[in-house]
């Protein structure tokens, strides 16, 4: 009887883990599309792929930290790599190239450009 309960519990945990992974991937796709739209680049293949999965602490609680990689194009004929990091389902960090026509981030006024 206990063996049956352990088996059912393990199946439930596997289903939960699978659904959580799918949900995180959907969040990553939405974040990737938004980041690419803001940067003025095109998300290629309209998808992301999981590159790294680890356990970390956020707000004192253990959470899954995932890194998703994707490819972008600046002008439609090139490919560049980008990535985004999710802590749980929250976007924490990202890296992607900026297009020339993208809004440049404002430089703080106390910094000078030295030439």
Buried (B, 14 or more C-beta within 10 A) or exposed (E): EEEEEEEEEEEEEEEEEEEEBEEBBEBBBEBBBEBBEEBBBBBBEEEBEBEEEEEEEEEEEEBBBBBBBBBBBBEEEEEEEBBBBBBBBEBBEBEBBBBEEBEEEEEEEEEEEEE
